[in-house]
Amino acid sequence: MHKIILLLGPPGSGKGTQAKRLAERYGYAHLSTGDLLRAVTQQPAQSGEEQIIAEHLQRGELIPDELLYRLVFAAMKRLLASHPGLVLDGAVRSLPQAEEFQKWFSAEGLESELLVIEVAIPDAEAVRRITSRRVCRRCGAIAIVDPASARPADNRCPPCGGELTSRPDDQGEVVQRRLRLQGNQALSPIREYYRERGVLRSVDGQQSIEDVAKEIEAAISQDNATSS
């Protein structure tokens, strides 16, 4: 079993949901780059770097690479010290980032421990999901609603009843900007990079959550059988 499972996919592909399920199943840590960066911006007193992160998130832009590496690499090292493995969600957004992450894995003796799983959906489906996505203020669960039919009473989290809200980066022009930077065209060279390394597996993300999870488990089982 690989120690590092990296999930790729456009925004809205469901990779965050699947990452949480994988982490729970295997006792791995789950590191969402987006959640990590948003948490940094919620500090009471923000430093210059935290303000930079907040501004980039609000505009739907990628965080400067050096700042991203410093935050994410420190978090990975900390989590791997206390868990048997790590599920990365949304960590790699460009080819230079993929190469820099690979350097870090090599330096940490983890180069052969990486498995990359792409949760594949078309960009049009990504837009539909993102604009329908809501996040619970209380428990952080993600729900999909139909904005045209949702009533005030529907604006509640199914698991806990907390208020559902849209993330700032899931709205308006920001969504289109995110898709230009993080959609399938941007992911293409990253896919090819990992495909050439022989560590990429792809699943159909347009299925139900349960069926996507089954495909991911099958990909991991097949990879384990091949590696053993």
KOLZANU-467246 format. One record per residue (C-alpha): x, y, z. Coordinates in steps of 0.001 Angstrom, whole numbers, plus 500000, padded with zeros to 6 digits. Layout:
<nodes>
XYZ...
</nodes>
This chain:
<nodes>
500000500000500000501443503354498955501972505889501724500983508845499525497707508905497587497257512069495551493814512830494113493627514907490925490569516467489317488932519756488400487217521775491132483907520085491914485070516616490856484403515213494329488042514495495099487671516069498557484804513749499469486717510720498202489908511823499965488095511920503310486656508447502734490066507022501842491719508597504862489076507124507180489283503682505557493051503345505833493731505466508913495652507962506780495806511705507317493813513856504894495409517065503686493285519383501559495432522194500218492347524399499807491234523823503401494771524441504666494993527760502831491504528881503849492332528083507489495429530281507268493306533228506123490953532870509096493604533732511665492535536743513823495661538749512979496882538167509448500488538506508380501519539780504956501698536209503640498238535398504976496816538476503269498416537394499998496776533979500321493386535537501102493571537862498090494500535044495711491701532810497003489131535579496632490170536098493005490272532364492243494006532502491519496771530052492361498845530809495460502515531746494745504438528487494518507102529174497132504468530100499688502454527002498853505474524701499179506454526090502558502973525564504011502143522216502409505517520519502839505562521421506539502020520065506928502880516828505090505953516226507223503964516813510408501091514525509377503320511698508131505075511667511497501823510647513193499996508616510497500828505569508349500078507503505177498618510626503633495813511416501191496464514655499306493518516559497868494093519375495370497791519608496153499181519811492602497803522469490235500591522848487663503437520880486085506140522845487991504294522018491211504192518322490307507946518383489708508631520226492967506458517810494954508355514920493379511645516448494520510260516673498054509067513047497964512518511959496776514281513938499510512010512317502111512528508791500747508937508631499467509514508665495698508227505095495268505329505635497685503152507792495416499898506720493759497921509330491787494192508865491197492351511172488818488639511739489472487686512708485918484745514953484994484178517417482096484595521124482836480886521773482176479969519312484919482527520953487205480829524343486742477394522861487451478598521201490640480584524170491927477715526634491526475381524178493296477822523413496119477215524514499685479362524031502804478014523595506335479165526328508704478919523919511637480465520601510536482100521431507195480082518839505232479491519535501530475990519448500046474764519930496482471580521987496064469596523211493074469677527022493406466506527346491311464416525143493590466051525570496997463848527153499660465082528815502876464132525685504826466348523620502498469410525645503442470343523193506202473048520546506398471519517034506110473868515463508710473763518135511439471192520808510533473793523573510371473514526487507957474712525872504410476669528618502689478539529160499417482313529538499559483533532854498105485617530963495527482532529027494330480751532103492988480471534128489756483534535019487728485778533344490283484454529943489159485395530583485526488843531785486566489352528675488706488379526430485794490874528169483508493631527583486067492520524220487496490281522609484864491038519816482423493244521844480097495454522866483021495481519291484322496558517786480988500374518181481417500096517010485030498257513854483944500921513195481327503718513717483854502281511124486233501276508791483388504877508729482161505982507852485699503507504958485740501673506120488871498423507515487381495054505765487650491823507365486384488211506832487520484920508172486171483879510974488502480408511387486960479085508357488821477493508343492265479764508926495258479531505238496149480397504048492638483350506436492392484569505118495745484315501527494460486356502399491361489011504057493500489186501017495791489489498756492740492330500906491378494155500769494707493641496982495023494915496421491491497932498611492151498672496736495391498455493399493564500785494636490825503296496024493329503426492914495537
</nodes>
